[in-house]
Amino acid sequence: MADDGAQQEGALEQLIDRMRDSGLRPDARGIADALWLSRWLPPSGEPAAGAGTPEPVQGGAPSPTGLERTVSAIDGSESFAGGRDTTTAALRMASPQGTEGRVDEDQPTQLVRVPTATAFSGLLPLQRALRPLQRYRPPTPPRRRELDENATADVSARCGLVVPVFRGVHRRETTMQLLMDVSSSTVVWEQLLEELRQVCEQIGAFRDVHVHFLYDTNPQYAPYADAGTGSVAGPGPAHVTGLSVGARPPTGHPGRLPPLRPADQLRDPTGRRLTLVVSDCAGPLWRSGRAQQLLYHWARVAPIAVVQPLPQRMWGRTHLPARPGTLTRRAGGDALGVAGWGFRPRRAQDRPGRGSSSVAVPVLSPTRPALGAWARLVAGPAVAVPGSAAAWVYADHPGARAGSGGAASSDPAALLDAFNSAASPAAQQLVVYFSAVPLALPVMQLVQRAMLPQTGPAELAEVLLGGVLTRATEDDGAADGGPWYTFRPGVGELLLRRLGRGEAALILKHCSRYVEHHFGRRARNFPALAAAYLAGSVPADETDSAVAAAGADEALPPVSQVPQSFAHVARQVLFRFQPRPPAEPRPVPDSAGADPTPVWRQRVDQALGQWRRDRLVSHLLQAVQLLRDPPEPAPDSRAELADVLITLWDVTHDPRALAEAEEAAVAAVAAVPGPYTSYVRGRVDRRRGDDHLAAGRAAEAGRAFADADARLAEAVTGLLAALQGGSGDPRAAQDAVLEHTDVLERRARLGDDPGAPGRALGELTGLRQSWPPGRQVPAAVLSRRARLLLDLAAAGPAGRADAQMAVAELEAAARTLDGPALVPVLFDLARAYERVEGVTSEAALDVLYRALRAAAGSDAVEADCRRRLARSLRARWDAGGDRSELARAEENVAIAQNATRGTPEHPVLLTEWGDILVERVLAEAADPAEAARAAGEAVRVLREALRETRESDPALPGRRVLFGHALHLRYTHGGALTDLYEAEWVLGLAARQAVNADDHTTAAKAWLEHGDVQRLLSGRMESAAASYLHAADAALESTAPDAAVLAARAHHLRGEILEAVAGRPEALDAYRAAWEQWRVAGTANGPQAALTRRRILELERSDRGDAPGSHEGGLQ
C-alpha cells in the first residue's frame, strides 16, 4: 500500500513537471483536465502524434487509439470522450457564400441554431455597476406637477386665501440611447451593443432604451462604401454635424439603407437622455472627424461617454486617442456637459491648447469598474474618478491624415512574434485555440467564452487586430454565421504546432459543454450544421424528408442556402495526427487485355447506388472521380458527369463543382445533341440562376433561368414525344418536366414570365396523359399538378372546380406515400378542401390530423403539423365555431413552440400562442376563472416572445401591441394596477416604433389601445383623447383595408371623452369625423356606426332644443 501511494505521488509530481514544461498552468482545473485526458491517451510505448505516419496493421484496419478518437471528434468523425456515445452530433459551420472551398467527404447534415456566446463574462456584475444610475435626476425642473395638498392647506391658512401650491412629479423620465457607427467592424461589436442594451433595460433606471446606428450623409466622405457595401448614402437634411441615425444596415442587402433622420434630433439639452457610444473609433466617421464633432455638440449639453472595446494600450492609435487623468464633477455643477464636468489630464502635454474650444469626453472600457465609476459620477455620489480616461474633441475637429503604413511582413514567424510581443497572455492563448476551429466570429466568441471565460471584448479585439488574421468576407456574413476570418499564410500552421493534442480535445469538451448548457435558452443564435456520425450508415432521407415536410415558407432556411460545411477547417487538426486514406486505383486491363469498361461501369453504378441509399458525399466523390476518367471515351459520359456534379453542388454548394458541371454539359451538348443533354444543360443553368439569386443578382438570375427555360422546354418536348410514341423513358420525362416546372415557378416569382405557371400545368397534364397505361403516375407529378391547380384557381365556381380536381389528384398521390414524405401532400390536400368547402371544412381538419399521425417520430415536421392545425382551428373559431376548437388550437400551438426553442420561429409561435390566449380571454366571459387564467398565461407567453425578439425585427411593434392588450385584459380580470402602467408604457413605445417604421396600421392600433388604457387610469381622460387623435391620424396615413374603420373607432371614442371634458361642440366634431369614416369604410349601416349617428343626433337636438326624432332624416 505504501509503495502504491509513493508511486501515485511520484506520478503526480511528474505530471505537474511536464505541464510546466509544456507551458500549461498546473492549477486544480488544469490537473483535473489532464487526468480526464489520461483516460483516453495511448500507452507511452505507442507512437506519438507527429512522429510519422503510422503503418496500418497487416491483416485488418488499424484500430484508432483513444486520443485519435478524441481528436477526431473535433472533426466530427466520432463522438468525444472516447466514443462512448455514438449518437452525438458534430456541429459544423457553413462557409461564407462565394468563398472557395474544397469538396470533401461529409455526412448528412441538418441546419440547427447554436446559442451565441456572450461578449461579457457576466451581465449581473454590469447591472450592479450601473445601478447607481437609478438615482440620476435631470437638472431641469420636472415637466409634470401635481397639487401639494398639505402645502396648499398650510399656505392658505396663513394667508387667509386659497393659494394652490404645486410640486414637481419626479417620474422616471431619463432615457438611455446607445449609438454605434456603421463601419466594417459593426458586426464585430454588435453583440456587445446588444448586451449593453439588455443591461440598461434591466437595471430599472430608464424610461426607455434606444439603439441607433450612426451614418455619415456627407457624400464627401462616403463612409458606407468603406463598410464594404459599395454604396454611398445621399446627402441628408442640413444640420450641424452632417450625420444621420437609423436602424441597423439590412442584413444581406449591403446596398440598401434604412430610413435615416438627422442625428441632431437626438441631442437633448434637458439632460433627460444619457448617451453611450459603442465604437472602436477606427471607422470612416472617426477618420473624417465628423463623429468627434458630434460628440462635441452633444457633450456640451448632456452626459455622454464612449465605450471603447479595444485594449487600453491601443486607444492611442485610434482616431479618438484617450488620455489618462481624473474625471471630476464640479461643485455646484448641474451634470450637463461642460457645465458640470471636468477633466484633469495626468500629464501637462495632454491638455488642449489655449483658445481652443474643446470638450473632454469620457472613454470607458467595457468593464465593471469603468462603467460603475462613470455611473457613480453621473448619478452624484462620486465627485472625482482618478485613473479614468477622456479624449478631447473640438467644434471643428479635423480629419485624420492619410497614413502610409509600412507593408506588413510576409514571414509567418515574424508576424507571430510581433503579435506575441504586443498581446496579453490571454490573447496569446486565445489565438492558439482559434487555430483548431473555423474562424467565424460566433465560433471564436464561443471558444473564448468556453475556454477563457474571464476574458472580454478587449482580448478578442487583440486577436482580430493583431495582424495574424485577415477578413475573409466583405459583408457582415450574418446569413452564414459570419463574419469569417482567415489566418495569414503560414500562421495557422505555426499555431497548430503549439496546440497540444490534449488542448485540441479540451476545446471540444468545453465548447460542447457550453453549447449543451445554453442550447435553446438564448434568443441570439447562429446557423451551424449538425452531422450525425453513427457506427454504420445513416438513414438516407431522414433529414431531407423532415426539411421538405416542414414547408418552404415556414421552415428553417434550407441547407442549400448554406454553401459549405466547416469541416475542411477543423480537419487541419485531424490531419496532424491521422493520414489521409489512399485514393481509389484506376481500373486497368488485365494481362489478357480484357476490356475494363464493364468493371468501370459497375463501379460507377455501385457508387451512385450507395449514394442513393446512404446519402454519403464520399460516394458521390467516388462516382465523379470515375466519370472524369473513363477507360474508353463514351458519348454520354460527359453528360452523366455533369449530372452527378450537379447533385454534388446541391449538397455541398462548392463553386468548382458547378463550374465543372457547366463545362461538362457544354461539351456533352456539342458532342451528342438531344433531349438528355439539353436536360442536363438546363439543370446547370437553373443552378447558376439559384446561385445568382442567393447572391442578390436578380438580373443575372433572370437570364440564367431564361436559358434554363429554353433548354428544358426543348428537352421536355423531345422526351414527351418519345413517351407518347411508346419508346421513351417515363422516369426521364418526369425528371425533365419537374425540373422545368421549378424553373417556370422561379420565372413567375421574378415577374419575367407571368404565364409560366400555366405552361407548367400544361406540361404536367401532358405527362400525366402520356404515362404508360397500367403504371401508377408518381406522387410527385400528381401533387405538383394539384398545387398548380390550387395556385391558378380563380374565385367562384370555376375555381371550386379546379380545387375539386386538385383534391382528386392529391388523394391519389397520398395513397402512394407514408411517413414524413406524406405530410406536404396532406398539407396541400387540406388547402384544397378548404378551397372547396370553406375554412370550416371537416375534411380539411381530418386531413391535418392525418398529417400529424404521419409525422410521428420527426419533431420538426410534427411541430409544423401542429402549427397548421392550430391555425385551422383558430380560423374555424373566427368563422363561428365552438370554444372547444379554440382550446384545441391553444393546446397544439403550445406543443409546437416547445419543438422550436432556440430558432427564429420560436418567437413567432409564441406570438401566435399569445394571440390565441387573448382570444380565449374574450371567449370565456362566462367563466371568470378561466378568463383570468388565460389572461395571465397570455402575459407570460407574450413577455417571453418580446424577450426573444430583436429590436430590429419589424414584427416587434405588433407584438408589443398584443402584449399591451394582454396586460389590459389581465387588469380587467383581477390584475393589479401595475398592469395598466406597464401597458401604457409598452403601447406608447410600440406606437412610436411603428411610426418610425412607417407602419401606420400598427401605430393606429397601438394608440387605440393606449387610449383605452389611459381611460382606466385616474385623471388621464385628456391624455386618452390625445391618444385617440393620434390613432385617427395614423389610420388616415395607412393604406390597409381596415384603416377607415380604425379611424372611425378612434374618432368615436375621442368624442365620448370630449363630451365629458370639453363640451358638446368639440364632441360633435369628433362624432362627425367618425361618421365620415364609417361612410368611407362602407359600414354606415353597421351597429358601431349606428351608435355614432345616435350621438350626433342627440347632440344636435340638444343644441337646437328640438324634440326627439324631429331631425333623424337629416343625417345621411
MOTA-V145026 format. One record per backbone hydrogen bond with DSSP energy under -0.5 kcal/mol. NH is the residue of the N-H (numbers start at 1). CO is the residue of the C=O. Records with the same first field share a line. If there is no record, write none. Layout:
BEGIN
NH=CO, CO
END
This chain:
BEGIN
5=1
6=2
7=3
8=4
9=5
10=6
11=7
12=8
13=9
14=10
15=11
16=12
17=13
18=14
19=15
20=16
21=17
22=18
23=20
24=19
26=24
27=25
31=27
32=28
33=29
34=30
35=31
36=32
37=33
38=34
39=35, 36
40=37
41=37
46=43
51=48
54=52
60=57
64=62
69=65
70=66
71=67
72=68
73=69, 70
74=71
75=71, 72
76=72
77=72
83=79
84=81
86=84
88=85
90=531
92=529
95=93, 564
99=96
110=530
112=528
114=112, 526
116=524
127=123
128=124
129=125
130=126
131=127, 128
132=129
133=130
134=131
135=132
136=133
140=270
146=167
148=165
149=147
152=148
153=149
154=150
155=151
156=152
157=153
158=154
159=155
160=156
163=161
164=162
167=146
169=144
170=168
171=169
173=171
175=272
176=208
177=274
178=210
179=276
180=212
182=214
183=181
186=183
189=185
190=186
193=189
194=190
195=191
196=192
197=193
198=194
199=195
200=196
201=197
202=198
203=199
205=200
207=174
208=174
210=176
212=178
213=246
214=180
215=244
217=215, 242
219=217
221=218
222=218
226=222
227=223
228=225
229=224
230=225
244=215
245=261
246=213
250=256
253=250
256=253
261=245
263=243
265=262
266=263
267=264
268=266
269=267
271=268
274=175
275=303
276=177
277=305
278=179, 276
279=277, 307
287=283
288=284
289=285, 286
290=285
291=285
293=289
294=290
295=291
296=292
297=293
298=294
299=295
300=296
301=298
302=298
305=275
306=362
307=277, 305
308=306, 364
309=307
314=311
315=312
317=314
318=315
319=281
323=390
325=388
326=344
327=385
328=342
329=383
330=328, 340
333=330
337=335
339=336
340=337
341=337
342=328
344=326
345=343
346=324
350=347
351=348
356=353
358=356
359=393
361=359, 391
362=304, 360
363=389
364=306
366=308
367=365
371=367
372=368
373=369
374=370
375=371
376=372
377=373
378=374
379=375
380=376
382=376
385=327
388=325, 385
390=323
391=361
393=359
395=357
397=394
400=287
403=401
405=403
412=410
415=411
416=412
417=413
418=414
419=415
420=416
421=417
422=418, 419
423=419
428=424
429=425
430=426
431=427
432=428
433=429
434=430
435=431, 432
436=433
437=434
440=438
441=483
442=481
444=440
445=441
446=442
447=443
448=444
449=445
450=446
451=447
452=447, 448
455=452
460=456
461=457
462=458
463=459
464=460
465=461
466=463
470=486
472=484
473=484
480=477
481=478
482=477
485=439
486=470
488=468
491=488
492=488
494=490
495=491
496=492
497=493
498=494, 495
499=495, 496
500=498
504=500
505=501
506=502
507=503
508=504
509=505
510=506
511=507
512=508
513=509
514=510
515=511
516=512
517=513
518=514
519=515
521=518
525=523
526=114
528=112
529=92
530=110
531=90, 529
532=108, 530
533=88, 531
534=532
540=613
542=539
545=541
546=542
547=543
548=544
549=545
550=546
551=548
554=551
555=551
561=558
562=559
563=561
564=95
566=93
569=566
570=566
571=567
572=569
573=570
574=570
575=571
576=572, 573
577=573, 574
578=574
593=590
600=596
601=597
602=598
603=599
604=600
605=601
606=602
607=603
608=604
609=605
610=606
611=607
612=608
613=609
614=610
615=610, 611
617=106, 615
618=106
619=616
620=616
621=617
622=618
623=619
624=620
625=621
626=622
627=623
628=624
629=625, 626
630=627
637=634
640=636
641=637
642=638
643=639
644=640
645=641
646=642
647=643
648=644
649=645
650=646
651=647
652=648
653=649
655=653
657=654
658=654
659=655
660=656
661=657
662=658
663=659
664=660
665=661
666=662
667=663
668=664
669=665
670=666
671=667
672=668
678=674
679=675
680=676
681=677
682=678
683=679
684=680
685=681
686=682
687=683
688=684
689=685
690=686
691=687
692=688
693=689
694=690
695=691
696=693
697=692
698=696
701=697
702=698
703=699
704=700
705=701
706=702
707=703
708=704
709=705
710=706
711=707
712=708
713=709
714=710
715=711
716=712
717=713
718=714
719=715
720=716
721=717
722=718
723=719
724=720
725=721
726=723
727=722
728=722
730=728
733=729
734=730
735=731
736=732
737=733
738=734
739=735
740=736
741=737
742=738
743=739
744=740
745=741
746=742
747=743
748=744
749=745
750=746
751=747, 748
752=747
753=747
756=753
759=755
760=756
761=757
762=758
763=759
764=760
765=761
766=762
767=763
768=764
769=765
770=766
771=767, 768
775=772
782=778
783=779
784=780
785=781
786=782
787=783
788=784
789=785
790=786
791=787
792=788
793=789
800=796
801=797
802=798
803=799
804=800
805=801
806=802
807=803
808=804
809=805
810=806
811=807
812=808
813=809
814=810
815=811
816=813
817=814
821=818
822=819
823=819, 820
824=820
826=822
827=823
828=824
829=825
830=826
831=827
832=828
833=829
834=830
835=831
836=832
837=833
838=834
841=838
845=841
846=842
847=843
848=844
849=845
850=846
851=847
852=848
853=849
854=850
855=851
856=853
858=855
859=857
862=858
863=859
864=860
865=861
866=862
867=863
868=864
869=865
870=866
871=867
872=868
873=869
874=870
875=871
876=872
877=873
878=874
879=875
880=877
881=876
885=882
886=882
887=883
888=884
889=885
890=886
891=887
892=888
893=889
894=890
895=891
896=892
897=893
898=894
899=895, 896
900=897
901=898
903=900
906=903
908=904
909=905
910=906
911=907
912=908
913=909
914=910
915=911
916=912
917=913
918=914
919=915
920=916
921=917
922=918
923=919
924=920
925=922
927=924
931=927
932=928
933=929
934=930
935=931
936=932
937=933
938=934
939=935
940=936
941=937
942=938
943=939
944=940
945=941
946=942
947=943
948=944
949=946
953=950
956=953
959=955
960=956
961=957
962=958
963=959
964=960
965=961
966=962
967=963
968=964
969=965
970=966
971=967
972=968
973=969
974=971
975=970, 971
979=976
980=976, 977
981=977
982=978
983=979
984=980
985=981
986=982
987=983
988=984
989=985
990=986
991=987
992=988
993=989
994=990
995=991
996=992
997=993
998=995
999=994
1000=998
1003=999
1004=1000
1005=1001
1006=1002
1007=1003
1008=1004
1009=1005
1010=1006
1011=1007
1012=1008
1013=1009
1014=1010
1015=1011
1016=1012, 1013
1017=1013, 1014
1020=1017
1024=1020
1025=1021
1026=1022
1027=1023
1028=1024
1029=1025
1030=1026
1031=1027
1032=1028
1033=1029
1034=1030
1035=1031
1036=1032
1037=1033
1038=1034, 1035
1043=1040
1046=1042
1047=1043
1048=1044
1049=1045
1050=1046
1051=1047
1052=1048
1053=1049
1054=1050
1055=1051
1056=1052
1057=1053
1058=1054
1059=1055
1060=1056, 1057
1061=1057
1062=1058
1063=1058
1067=1063
1068=1064
1069=1065
1070=1066
1071=1067
1072=1068
1073=1069
1074=1070
1075=1071
1076=1072
1077=1073
1078=1074
1079=1075
1080=1076
1081=1077
1082=1078, 1079
1083=1078
1086=1083
1090=1086
1091=1087
1092=1088
1093=1089
1094=1090
1095=1091
1096=1092
1097=1093
1098=1094
1099=1095
1100=1096
1101=1097
1102=1098
1103=1099
1104=1100
1105=1101
1106=1101
1110=1107
1112=1109
1114=1111
1115=1112
1116=1114
END
